[in-house]
Amino acid sequence: MKELSRITLDPGVMGGKPCVRGLRVTVGTVIGLLAAGRSREEILQAYPYLEPEDIDQCLAYAAWRVDEREVTLPVA
């Protein structure tokens, strides 16, 4: 997987949710807007401090998280 340098996790920003470049815009917000049918152009107009690469990395992060599996280990 390529490095996701634009996605940050900081407990002091948005409760530690994955955000775009330390801004108060979460990956979930961007993905939710795309899922609701908003275009990239509409998102970039609504959040002028975002860049097209930010949206690309939000999608890549979401795809990685969906593919990730959590395995419960038995307690000894």
PyMOL CGO cylinders between C-alpha atoms (Angstrom):
from pymol import cmd
from pymol.cgo import CYLINDER

trace = [
    CYLINDER, 0.00, 0.00, 0.00, 1.26, 3.44, -0.82, 0.3, 1, 1, 1, 1, 1, 1,
    CYLINDER, 1.26, 3.44, -0.82, 1.92, 5.86, 2.00, 0.3, 1, 1, 1, 1, 1, 1,
    CYLINDER, 1.92, 5.86, 2.00, -1.05, 7.95, 3.07, 0.3, 1, 1, 1, 1, 1, 1,
    CYLINDER, -1.05, 7.95, 3.07, 0.87, 11.04, 4.12, 0.3, 1, 1, 1, 1, 1, 1,
    CYLINDER, 0.87, 11.04, 4.12, -2.21, 13.30, 3.97, 0.3, 1, 1, 1, 1, 1, 1,
    CYLINDER, -2.21, 13.30, 3.97, -4.23, 11.26, 6.47, 0.3, 1, 1, 1, 1, 1, 1,
    CYLINDER, -4.23, 11.26, 6.47, -3.43, 12.07, 10.10, 0.3, 1, 1, 1, 1, 1, 1,
    CYLINDER, -3.43, 12.07, 10.10, -4.55, 10.65, 13.42, 0.3, 1, 1, 1, 1, 1, 1,
    CYLINDER, -4.55, 10.65, 13.42, -4.17, 12.96, 16.40, 0.3, 1, 1, 1, 1, 1, 1,
    CYLINDER, -4.17, 12.96, 16.40, -6.06, 12.46, 19.67, 0.3, 1, 1, 1, 1, 1, 1,
    CYLINDER, -6.06, 12.46, 19.67, -6.24, 16.26, 19.98, 0.3, 1, 1, 1, 1, 1, 1,
    CYLINDER, -6.24, 16.26, 19.98, -8.01, 16.75, 16.65, 0.3, 1, 1, 1, 1, 1, 1,
    CYLINDER, -8.01, 16.75, 16.65, -11.57, 15.52, 16.14, 0.3, 1, 1, 1, 1, 1, 1,
    CYLINDER, -11.57, 15.52, 16.14, -11.21, 12.96, 18.92, 0.3, 1, 1, 1, 1, 1, 1,
    CYLINDER, -11.21, 12.96, 18.92, -8.49, 11.05, 17.11, 0.3, 1, 1, 1, 1, 1, 1,
    CYLINDER, -8.49, 11.05, 17.11, -10.55, 10.28, 14.02, 0.3, 1, 1, 1, 1, 1, 1,
    CYLINDER, -10.55, 10.28, 14.02, -8.59, 10.09, 10.77, 0.3, 1, 1, 1, 1, 1, 1,
    CYLINDER, -8.59, 10.09, 10.77, -8.40, 13.61, 9.34, 0.3, 1, 1, 1, 1, 1, 1,
    CYLINDER, -8.40, 13.61, 9.34, -7.03, 15.30, 6.26, 0.3, 1, 1, 1, 1, 1, 1,
    CYLINDER, -7.03, 15.30, 6.26, -3.62, 16.89, 6.91, 0.3, 1, 1, 1, 1, 1, 1,
    CYLINDER, -3.62, 16.89, 6.91, -4.41, 17.63, 10.56, 0.3, 1, 1, 1, 1, 1, 1,
    CYLINDER, -4.41, 17.63, 10.56, -7.40, 19.77, 9.58, 0.3, 1, 1, 1, 1, 1, 1,
    CYLINDER, -7.40, 19.77, 9.58, -10.76, 19.40, 11.25, 0.3, 1, 1, 1, 1, 1, 1,
    CYLINDER, -10.76, 19.40, 11.25, -12.11, 17.55, 8.22, 0.3, 1, 1, 1, 1, 1, 1,
    CYLINDER, -12.11, 17.55, 8.22, -12.44, 13.81, 8.78, 0.3, 1, 1, 1, 1, 1, 1,
    CYLINDER, -12.44, 13.81, 8.78, -12.02, 11.10, 6.22, 0.3, 1, 1, 1, 1, 1, 1,
    CYLINDER, -12.02, 11.10, 6.22, -15.56, 10.07, 7.12, 0.3, 1, 1, 1, 1, 1, 1,
    CYLINDER, -15.56, 10.07, 7.12, -16.88, 13.50, 6.17, 0.3, 1, 1, 1, 1, 1, 1,
    CYLINDER, -16.88, 13.50, 6.17, -15.26, 13.37, 2.74, 0.3, 1, 1, 1, 1, 1, 1,
    CYLINDER, -15.26, 13.37, 2.74, -16.36, 9.78, 2.09, 0.3, 1, 1, 1, 1, 1, 1,
    CYLINDER, -16.36, 9.78, 2.09, -19.86, 10.60, 3.31, 0.3, 1, 1, 1, 1, 1, 1,
    CYLINDER, -19.86, 10.60, 3.31, -20.12, 13.53, 0.92, 0.3, 1, 1, 1, 1, 1, 1,
    CYLINDER, -20.12, 13.53, 0.92, -19.00, 11.34, -1.98, 0.3, 1, 1, 1, 1, 1, 1,
    CYLINDER, -19.00, 11.34, -1.98, -21.49, 8.64, -0.97, 0.3, 1, 1, 1, 1, 1, 1,
    CYLINDER, -21.49, 8.64, -0.97, -24.25, 11.25, -0.86, 0.3, 1, 1, 1, 1, 1, 1,
    CYLINDER, -24.25, 11.25, -0.86, -23.54, 12.08, -4.49, 0.3, 1, 1, 1, 1, 1, 1,
    CYLINDER, -23.54, 12.08, -4.49, -21.45, 15.21, -4.10, 0.3, 1, 1, 1, 1, 1, 1,
    CYLINDER, -21.45, 15.21, -4.10, -18.84, 15.66, -6.81, 0.3, 1, 1, 1, 1, 1, 1,
    CYLINDER, -18.84, 15.66, -6.81, -15.18, 16.28, -6.15, 0.3, 1, 1, 1, 1, 1, 1,
    CYLINDER, -15.18, 16.28, -6.15, -15.67, 19.82, -7.43, 0.3, 1, 1, 1, 1, 1, 1,
    CYLINDER, -15.67, 19.82, -7.43, -18.52, 20.45, -4.97, 0.3, 1, 1, 1, 1, 1, 1,
    CYLINDER, -18.52, 20.45, -4.97, -16.42, 19.15, -2.07, 0.3, 1, 1, 1, 1, 1, 1,
    CYLINDER, -16.42, 19.15, -2.07, -13.45, 21.30, -3.07, 0.3, 1, 1, 1, 1, 1, 1,
    CYLINDER, -13.45, 21.30, -3.07, -15.72, 24.36, -3.31, 0.3, 1, 1, 1, 1, 1, 1,
    CYLINDER, -15.72, 24.36, -3.31, -17.26, 23.65, 0.10, 0.3, 1, 1, 1, 1, 1, 1,
    CYLINDER, -17.26, 23.65, 0.10, -13.83, 23.06, 1.65, 0.3, 1, 1, 1, 1, 1, 1,
    CYLINDER, -13.83, 23.06, 1.65, -11.48, 25.36, -0.30, 0.3, 1, 1, 1, 1, 1, 1,
    CYLINDER, -11.48, 25.36, -0.30, -8.48, 24.35, 1.81, 0.3, 1, 1, 1, 1, 1, 1,
    CYLINDER, -8.48, 24.35, 1.81, -8.74, 20.75, 0.55, 0.3, 1, 1, 1, 1, 1, 1,
    CYLINDER, -8.74, 20.75, 0.55, -6.86, 19.60, -2.52, 0.3, 1, 1, 1, 1, 1, 1,
    CYLINDER, -6.86, 19.60, -2.52, -7.78, 16.90, -5.06, 0.3, 1, 1, 1, 1, 1, 1,
    CYLINDER, -7.78, 16.90, -5.06, -5.06, 14.64, -3.63, 0.3, 1, 1, 1, 1, 1, 1,
    CYLINDER, -5.06, 14.64, -3.63, -6.78, 14.82, -0.23, 0.3, 1, 1, 1, 1, 1, 1,
    CYLINDER, -6.78, 14.82, -0.23, -9.91, 13.24, -1.71, 0.3, 1, 1, 1, 1, 1, 1,
    CYLINDER, -9.91, 13.24, -1.71, -7.82, 10.56, -3.42, 0.3, 1, 1, 1, 1, 1, 1,
    CYLINDER, -7.82, 10.56, -3.42, -6.16, 9.67, -0.12, 0.3, 1, 1, 1, 1, 1, 1,
    CYLINDER, -6.16, 9.67, -0.12, -9.49, 9.63, 1.74, 0.3, 1, 1, 1, 1, 1, 1,
    CYLINDER, -9.49, 9.63, 1.74, -10.73, 7.04, -0.77, 0.3, 1, 1, 1, 1, 1, 1,
    CYLINDER, -10.73, 7.04, -0.77, -7.53, 5.02, -0.46, 0.3, 1, 1, 1, 1, 1, 1,
    CYLINDER, -7.53, 5.02, -0.46, -7.73, 5.11, 3.35, 0.3, 1, 1, 1, 1, 1, 1,
    CYLINDER, -7.73, 5.11, 3.35, -11.37, 4.02, 3.33, 0.3, 1, 1, 1, 1, 1, 1,
    CYLINDER, -11.37, 4.02, 3.33, -10.59, 1.15, 0.95, 0.3, 1, 1, 1, 1, 1, 1,
    CYLINDER, -10.59, 1.15, 0.95, -7.72, 0.03, 3.17, 0.3, 1, 1, 1, 1, 1, 1,
    CYLINDER, -7.72, 0.03, 3.17, -9.90, 0.13, 6.30, 0.3, 1, 1, 1, 1, 1, 1,
    CYLINDER, -9.90, 0.13, 6.30, -12.68, -1.86, 4.65, 0.3, 1, 1, 1, 1, 1, 1,
    CYLINDER, -12.68, -1.86, 4.65, -10.20, -4.52, 3.60, 0.3, 1, 1, 1, 1, 1, 1,
    CYLINDER, -10.20, -4.52, 3.60, -8.63, -4.74, 7.05, 0.3, 1, 1, 1, 1, 1, 1,
    CYLINDER, -8.63, -4.74, 7.05, -9.83, -7.60, 9.26, 0.3, 1, 1, 1, 1, 1, 1,
    CYLINDER, -9.83, -7.60, 9.26, -9.90, -7.76, 13.02, 0.3, 1, 1, 1, 1, 1, 1,
    CYLINDER, -9.90, -7.76, 13.02, -9.13, -11.16, 14.49, 0.3, 1, 1, 1, 1, 1, 1,
    CYLINDER, -9.13, -11.16, 14.49, -10.10, -11.92, 18.07, 0.3, 1, 1, 1, 1, 1, 1,
    CYLINDER, -10.10, -11.92, 18.07, -7.49, -13.97, 19.88, 0.3, 1, 1, 1, 1, 1, 1,
    CYLINDER, -7.49, -13.97, 19.88, -8.59, -16.45, 22.52, 0.3, 1, 1, 1, 1, 1, 1,
    CYLINDER, -8.59, -16.45, 22.52, -7.86, -15.44, 26.11, 0.3, 1, 1, 1, 1, 1, 1,
    CYLINDER, -7.86, -15.44, 26.11, -5.44, -17.87, 27.75, 0.3, 1, 1, 1, 1, 1, 1,
]
cmd.load_cgo(trace, "trace")
